[in-house]
Amino acid sequence: MNIAEIETFLMIVKTKNISKTAENLFLSQPTVSHRLKSLEEELDVKLITRKKGYKQIELTSQGEEFIPIAERWVSIWREMQLLKHREDRLYLTIGCTDTMNAVLMDLYRQILKESDPAMNLHTETHYSYELYSMLENHEIDIGFVYHHLHFKNIIAEPVLREKMYIVQPRDARIKKLSIHTDELDPSEEIFLSWDGNFRIWHDQRIGRGEQPKVWVDSFTLLYNMLDEDGVWAIMPASVADQISQLKPIYISRIENDVPPPERTIYRIRHRYPNEATQKAVQIFEEKLEKYLEARNWGELEKRKR
C-alpha cells in the first residue's frame, strides 16, 4: 500500500467516476484501475462496485469504512515527509478564498520576515466548499471561508464580521460620506457575489433586472476594473482597505434603511490536526489575532478621508 494508491482511492471517493479520477490526477484510466486493484488485493477486500450501464461507481461497506483510514494514512504520510525534510523551520499550508488571500497578504509578508524559527508558507486559493474538503483530507492546515458548512471533523469559528461599503475611483461621480444605492447607476456597477446573503440583498435592491457593467470573481479583476470612469462596487471593509493601500479610491457608507448583511469570515481547523504543523498553526493564529485587531475596519470610511 502506497501513497499513490491511497490518493487515487480518495479521488475515486470524491468523483465516483474512474475517468474523472484519471482526468483529475493526470493519469490514464488503466493506471487508475491498476492502482485500485492493487490496493484491493493488498487489503483483501472489495472497495468499490460497478453497475452495468452506470458510469458512477459505488462504494462497498468496506470501502465506506476504509475512507477515514485512508485519510489518516495520508495525514501520517505527510507528517513523515515534513519530519524527513525538517531542519529548523516550520511549515504551514493555508487555504483561503481569493479575496481573503489578498487581505492577508501583509500578514503573510510579516510572518515570512519575522517568524522565529523561520516558516515556509504554502497558500492555496479555492472556493469555500472546496477548502472544507481539502482540510478534511489534511491538504491544508488551516482555512478561511465565507460559509459555515457542517463537516464531521472540521471546527468552524467566526474570526471577523465586517460591514459592506460603496467604493468608487478617486474621481468619484458621487462624493458623499453616505450614499443610498438608488443614487447609483446600476449599469456602472462592478459586481462580485460575496456570499448568498449579499446576493439576495443585492438582487432585491439594486438594478431590479438591469445587469451590472461587469461581473468579476477575483480581487485582481475587481482592483483593475476600479480604474474605469464612473464605475462603483460594493465590497467588505477588508477588501476596500486593501485596495486603498494600493491606489486612491473613494469609500462611502451605505445609507439604505436595510443595509447589506455583514460578511462573516470563518476560520476552519481539523478536529484531528497534524501534530507536525501545530506549532506553525499556533504562531500563525497569534499573529492573525493581532493583525485583525490592528485593522480598524469599523471606522474605515473615516480613516480614508
C-alpha positions, 0 to 999 in steps of 0.5 A: 500500500502506497501513497499513490494508491491511497490518493487515487482511492480518495479521488475515486471517493470524491468523483465516483467516476474512474475517468474523472479520477484519471482526468483529475490526477493526470493519469490514464484510466488503466493506471487508475484501475491498476492502482485500485486493484492493487490496493484491493488485493493488498487489503483483501477486500472489495472497495468499490462496485460497478453497475452495468450501464452506470458510469458512477461507481459505488462504494462497498461497506468496506470501502465506506469504512476504509475512507477515514483510514485512508485519510489518516494514512495520508495525514501520517504520510505527510507528517513523515515527509515534513519530519524527513525534510525538517531542519529548523523551520516550520511549515504551514499550508493555508487555504483561503478564498481569493479575496481573503488571500489578498487581505492577508497578504501583509500578514503573510509578508510579516510572518515570512520576515519575522517568524522565529524559527523561520516558516515556509508558507504554502497558500492555496486559493479555492472556493469555500466548499472546496477548502472544507474538503481539502482540510478534511483530507489534511491538504491544508492546515488551516482555512478561511471561508465565507460559509459555515458548512457542517463537516464531521471533523472540521471546527468552524469559528467566526474570526471577523464580521465586517460591514459592506461599503460603496467604493468608487475611483478617486474621481468619484461621480458621487462624493458623499460620506453616505450614499443610498444605492438608488443614487447609483447607476446600476449599469456602472456597477462592478459586481462580485457575489460575496456570499448568498446573503449579499446576493439576495440583498443585492438582487432585491435592491439594486438594478431590479433586472438591469445587469451590472457593467461587469461581473468579476470573481477575483480581487485582481479583476475587481482592483483593475476594473476600479480604474474605469470612469464612473464605475462603483462596487460594493465590497467588505471593509477588508477588501476596500482597505486593501485596495486603498493601500494600493491606489486612491479610491473613494469609500462611502457608507451605505445609507439604505434603511436595510443595509447589506448583511455583514460578511462573516469570515470563518476560520476552519481547523481539523478536529484531528490536526497534524501534530507536525504543523501545530506549532506553525498553526499556533504562531500563525493564529497569534499573529492573525489575532493581532493583525485583525485587531490592528485593522480598524475596519469599523471606522474605515470610511473615516480613516480614508478621508 
